[in-house]
Amino acid sequence: MSSNEPVYALDHVGFGVRDSAAARAFFAAALAPLGFGILMEFGDPPVLGIGLPGKPQVWIHQAATVTAVHVAFHAADRGRVDAFHQAALAAGGVDNGRPGLRPQYHPSYYAAYVRDADGNNIEAVCHAP
C-alpha cells in the first residue's frame, strides 16, 4: 500500500430497501449537503453505490425483506449536519433527532438523525469542535 492511499477501517456497507427508486431520490437529496452522491448504479431494479467522489462506501439494493440499520455519514462541519437534516426532511425523511451536540459520545459530537421510508436511521455527524 502506498503512503498516499487512504486507510479505511470499514471498506463499505450495504443494506436493502423496499423501493430502489424512492431510496435513490431520498439519499441523493439528503446526502448532497454532505458531498455524497450516487456514484454507481446498475441492474434492474438498480443497485446504488453511494459515496464521496471516487469510491462508493454504501451500497443499497432492493430487497423483499428489509431490516432497518443505522448508518452515520461524516460531515465536514456543523452547517452540513444542519443542511443534511433539512434536506432529508424535505425529501420525506422523519426526524429522529434534531441537529445538536451529543456530549454523551464526546464533547464535540454534533449530529442529526432521520429515518427513511424503510425505517433506517440515517445520521450525519461532525466531530470538529
N, C-alpha and C positions, 0 to 999 in steps of 0.2 A: 504494500500500500504506500502510495506517495505521501509526502508530508502535507500536500495541498488538498488531499482528498478528505472530505468530512467524515467523521466517525459518528455513526448512529447506533444508539443502544437498541432501538427498535427500527427495523427497516420499513415496515408497512403494516397496516391493519386492514381488515375487510369485514364488512357486515352486510346483511340482507335487508332489503326494503320491499314493501308490497308493490310499489309503483315506481319504476326507474325514471319515467318522465317527470313525475311530480318531485321525486328526490333531486333530479338534475336541476330543476327550476329553483327549488329551495336552497340547495347547497351552493349553487352558482351565485345567487343573490346574497345569502347570509355570509359567505366566506370572502366575497370580493373586498370588503374593507380591510381584511387581514392580508391580502395579497395572494390568497389561494384561489385556484381556478380548476376547471375541468381540463386536465392535460391529455387524457386519453379517453377514447370511447370506442367500443367495438361490440359486436354481437347484436342479437335480436331476441329478447329485449337487451338493451345496451348494458354493458358493464362500464362503470365510470371510474376513472383514475383521477383522484383529486390531490393537488399538492401545490407547493410553491414552484415557480418556474424551474423546470429541469428534471423534476422527479415526482411521480405520484407517491404519496405517502398513505393515502386512504383509498381503498377500493370498495365500491358499492355495487351490489348486484341485486337483481330482482329475485325474490325467494317466496315460496309458498308459505313457509313458516318463518316468522320474524321474532327474534328475541332482542329486546332493547339493550343497547350498550351505552357506555359513556365514553365520549371522545373529546379530548381537550386540544384546541388549536392554539399555537403560540401567537401572541400579538406583540408587535414591536413596542407599542406604547399604550397607555390607558385610553387615549382617544379612540384607538382602533377597537378596543373592547366595547366601548360605548357604541361605536358605529356598527359593530357586528350585532349587538343586541337589537338595535333599532332596525337594521336591515332584516334580521331573522324574523322579528315580529311582523314586519311589513310583508314578508314572504310567506306568512301563515304559521310561523312558529308560535309556541305557547311559552310565556315567561315561566322560568323555573328558578329564577334568582337574578334580580336586577344587578347592574354593574356596581361593584363596590369592593372594598377591602375584605379579605377573609384572613384575619390575623391568626386564626387557629392553625393555618398552614405555615405561614411565616409573615412577618410584618409588612412586606411589600406585595403580597399575593393579591392582585386585583383581577377579578373575574366576573363574568356574566354567564348565565346558563339559560338555554332554550330547549324545549322539547320539540322534535319534528313530528310529522304526521304518523310516524311509526313508534313514537314514544322514546326515541333515542335522546339521551341527554347530551346536547352539544354545548361545549364550553369554549369560550375564548379567555385566555389568561395572559397577563403581563406580570413578569417577575421584577421589573425595574422599579426602583424607589420613586 
